[in-house]
Amino acid sequence: MRIVYPPLLCGLLTVLAAPIATAETTASSSWQYEVGAGSLVRQAPWHQQHTQQLNVPLLSARKGGWQIGTGNGLVTHHWSLQQWRLSTAIGLRDESVNSDIWGDADDPRYRGFDGGDMEVTANLGLEWRALSLGLAHDISGHSHGSTVEATITQPLFAWPGHFTPKAQWQLGARWLSGPYSDSLYGIDTEQSTAQLPVYDSSAATNPVAGIEALWPFNRQWQMRFKYQAEWLSDSIYDSPLVDRRVQHNAVLTVVYLGNF
């Protein structure tokens, strides 16, 4: 059974689609909002897993340094000083086999498997010029694990004019702590089967690469796209739960920007 959490999905959509758009906005004493729709697509690394798609509404708001539903979490506050940008946030995450966001995995071998839970995370982000660093740590008492992602971002193209497409590429790495990696890809004795033997997953560092694009049709309407590929390290790929070396995520959103 698929359980959908709209606030989480909206948060995921804006996390994936916000970076270029955020650079286009400035802090304001009035509320700025975004409303629209998004399509989220994923190819998970599980056995015989089909490409998954979710279409969801999108709603977010910001005022000054505060953001709700955007940034690197569902509720975010950021500070800017010249070329430095610091943000703190509360977010949610669930990358497990039988996910509360995406539903149960396709292959029958995962039926009844309880691998990982949806977690509340404390997030910290730091940006300087083209470099960015993001930390997310579980504060809900599930995995007690952390992830750290470091990336470099560079322009890919920008057509002349104001309301024209622009894009940038990203390259970096994502580190998963031992407890978090094991909560996703490990198999304990109680849940082990002939097809899913006991496995302990250790800390892992996964290379990541992606592209982001923004097309502002006018001052109110924008279309955003982001794609990211993540190459799983050996400690994850060797898990009996995993069948693919690379996992893919993409999102396309169309939003309307306004003030109130």
N, C-alpha and C positions, 0 to 999 in steps of 0.2 A: 504494500500500500504506500502510495506517495504522499508524504506530508509536506506541505508548502508553507514556508514562513515568509510572508510578503516583506516585512521590514528587513529581514536578512537578505533576501534577493535584491531588494532595492539598494541595500548597502553594497552588495557584491557588484551590481551593475555600475554604480557610481565610482567605486574603487577602481574598476577596470577601465572606465571611460573618462575619468575626470582630469588626468594630468595636463593635457594640452589645454582643455577648457579652463582649468583653474588659472592658468597663466593669463587668460584673457580677462579676468575679472579682478576687481580691486575691493578692498575693505570698504564697507558702507555702513552708515548709521541707520539705514532702513533695511528691512528684510528683503532679501533676494530669494526667489524660489525657482525651481525647475520642475516641470511636470511633463511626462511623456510616456514612452513605452520602450522596452528593450527585449532583445532576443539573445539568450545566453546558450552557448553551444559548448559541449565538452566531450572529449574522447578520453575516458578513464583507462588505466592500465590493466583492468581486471580481465580474466579469461572470457572470451567470446562476448565482450561488452560492445554493444552497438553505440554509435554516436548519439548523445542525448541532447535534447533541446528543451528550453523553457522560455515561454513568452510571458512577460510580466509587466505590470504598470510601474512607473517610476515617479517618485515624488521626493524632493529634498529642498532644504532651505538653509540659508546662511545669513548671518548678521555680524559684522565686524570680524573678529577672529573665530567665532563659533560657527560650526557647521553641523547639521543634522542630516544623516543619511549620505554624506559625502566625505571625501578625504580618505584616511586609512582606517576608518571605523564608522560605526553608526552615529556616534556623537564625538565630535572632534573639536579641539581648540588648537590654533596655530599662532606662532609668533614669527615675525619676519624682521631681519636686521641686515640691511644691504643685500648681499648675495646668500645669506644664510636663512634657512627656514626650518623651524622646529615645530613638531606637532605631537600632541598626546591624544589618545582616543580610547574608547571602549568599543570593542567589536565582537563579532561572532564568527565561528568557523566550523566546518564539518566536511572533511575530505574522506570520510570512512567508506567502506565497501557498501554497506546498506545505509545510505545517507538519508537524513531527515529532509535534505533539500532535493536530491535527485531521485530518491526512492531506492528500492532494492536493486542489487546487481542482477544481470540477466541470467548468468549461469546457475544451474541448480545446486552446484556444490556450495554456494554461499547461503543457501536457504537456512534461516535460523541463526546465521553467524552474527555475533554481536561484536563488531570491531570498531571501537572508538565511539565517541559521543559528540553531539554538538556542544561547543565550548564557548564560554565568555572569555574574551581576551583583553588584556591591557596592552595597548599599542604605543610605540614610540617611533617617530619618524624624524630623520635629519636629512636636509638637502643642502648642497653647496655646489653651485654652478651645474655641471652635468652629472655630478655624483649624487646618489641617494642611498640611504640606509634605513631599513625598516625592521623593527623588532616587534614580535607578538608573543605574549606569554599567557598561558592558561591561568585564569584566576577563579575558575568554577570548580576546581578540585577533581577534574577528570584525569587528564594525562599528566598534569603538572609540567608540561613540556613547552618548549619555545621554538620559534623559527626566526631566522635572521636572513633578510634578503638585501644584497648589495648590487646596485646596477649603475651603469653609465648610459646616459641618453644623449643622442646626437641628432640634429636635423637630417631628414631624408630628402624632402623637397618642400617648397612653398611657392605656390603659384602667385604671380604678381596680383596686387589688389587686396582689398580688405575682406570681402566675402568670397573667398576662394579656398580650395582645399590645401591642407598642409599635413605633413606627416613626419614622424621621427622614429628612429629605431632604438632598441634597448638591448643591452648585453650585460650579463652578470651571473650571479650564483645565489642559490637559496640553501641555507643550512637548516637541518632539522635536528633537534636535540635527540638523544637516545630515548627518553621517555615518550616524546611525541611520535618519533618514527616507529617505535614498538607498538604504540596504541593504534596506529594505522595499518601496519604491515606485519606485526607479530601475531603469533598464534599460541595461546596457552593450552595447557593440558586438557582443561575442561571443554574447550571448543575444537580440539583436534579431531580429525577424521582420517580415513585412509587417503583421501585426496588432499587433505589439508593437515599435514603433520605439524608437530610442534616446531615453532620457529621464533627466534629472538632477533629482532631487527635493531641494529645499532645506529648511532648518530650518522648522518649522511649529508653530503654536500652535492647538490644537483645544479649543473649549469642551466641557465635560462636565457632565452632570446625571444624578442618580440618586436611588434610594430604597433604604433598608435597613429590614428588619423583623425582629423577634425575638418568638417566642412560647414562653416556658418553660412546659411542661406541668406540671412539678414541679421539684424540686431537681436531678434527674438528666437529664431529657429536655428537649430544646429543638428547635424548628424555626426555621431562619433563611432569609432571602431577601434577595437583593440584585440590583438592576437598574441598569445604567448605559448611557447613550447618549453617543456621542462624535461631534461634527460635524467632519468633515475640512476642513482649510483648503484654499485654492485650489491651493497647491503640491503637495498630495497628490491632490486630486480630479482635477487635470489629467493625472495619470499614466495612460498607456494600460492599466495594470493595474487601475485603479479604475473602478467603474461606479455606486457609490452614495455619496451625500454623508454618510450617517449609518451608523455601525456600532453594533450592539447586543450587550450581554453580560448574561446573567442566570444566577443559580445558586440552587438550592434545596437545603438540607441538613437532615437530621435526625440529631442526635448525642446520645450518652449521655455524661455527665460523671461521672468517678469519681476516686478517689485510690488510690495504692499507695505 
